[in-house]
Amino acid sequence: ERAKAERKLGLMMGFQSAEPLEDDWINTLPVFYRMGIRVIQLTYNERNLLGCGCLEPNDDGLTAYGRQVVGALNGTGVIIDLSHVGQKTAVDAIKASRIPVIVSHANARALTPHPRNLPDDTIKALADAGGVMGAVAWSVICQINPDRPPTLHDFLEHIDYVVNLVGVDHVGIGSDINENFRAMPIPSDFQTQYRFLFKGDPRKVADVEGFAWLHEYPNVVRGLVARGYSDEDIVKIMGGNFLRVAREAWQRN
C-alpha cells in the first residue's frame, strides 16, 4: 500500500519451497524473516521434509515436521503458499493453518487436467478457510482446447470457473509470467528438468495470446469488464483478495 501511494514498485520476497528451512526451522525461519521473506511455498513438485509435491506418485500428506512449520509460519507472520503442493498435503496444510493460505499460481483441473492444477475439492477447502488462488497464464496449465494455442479467453475461463465454484473472494492473478525465459540463449533449468511436462520442444510452447507479457495486464481488466464483473470484484481479483490474506498474515507479528 505504501509502495502504491509512493508510485514505487513493491517486491514481496518468498521461497518456492521450504527446503531452505532444512530440518531446523527454529533457527532458520527467524533469520529468513529478518532478511525479508514473507511467503513460503511448502513444497515444490517433489517430496521434502514437510510433505509431498504434486508430481509425487504417492502423496502421504503433511508430515509431523510440516505441521510444526505451518504453525511456525502462522506465528512468525509468513504467508503459506500451496502452489506445486500435492493435494493431500495441501488439504492437510489448509486444515492445520490458523489463518488463510494461498495457492499463488494454479488453475482449475476441471478445465485443464494437469497435476499442477487444483481439483474442485481442494479449491473448495481453500475457499472455506478464507484462502485465495491465483489464475496462471503459463500455457501448459492454462490451455483448455488441445487443438489450439491458449488465449486470454482460456485464462479468463479459469477465473470464471473458480468464481462460479467458490465466489469472487477466492481468486486472484498469479500470472507466472517469466520474460527472462525468452531472453535466455539456452533452455532454462526448469525447461530441462521438467521436459516431460511439455509436448514437443519446451522452448516452442505457445504463449497465452493476449497475456504473455507483463505489459498486457490491462488486457485482463478489459476481459473482466467485458464479462460483466463489477469494479469492486475486479479490484478483488486484480490484487485485493491477496492483499486481504497478506494483511491477516503479516499483521500477526
Secondary structure, 3 states (H helix, E strand, C coil): CHHHHCCCCCCCEEECCCHHHCCCHHHHHHHHHHCCEEEEECCCCCCCCCCCECCCCCCCCCCHHHHHHHHHHHHHCCEEECCCECHHHHHHHHHHCCCCCEECCCCECCCCCCCCCECHHHHHHHHHCCCEEEECCCHHHCCCCCCCCCEHHHHHHHHHHHHHHHCHHHEEECCCCCCHHHHCCCCCHHHHHCHHHCCCCHHHCCCCECCCCHHHHHHHHHHHHHCCCCHHHHHHHHHHHHHHHHHHHHCCC
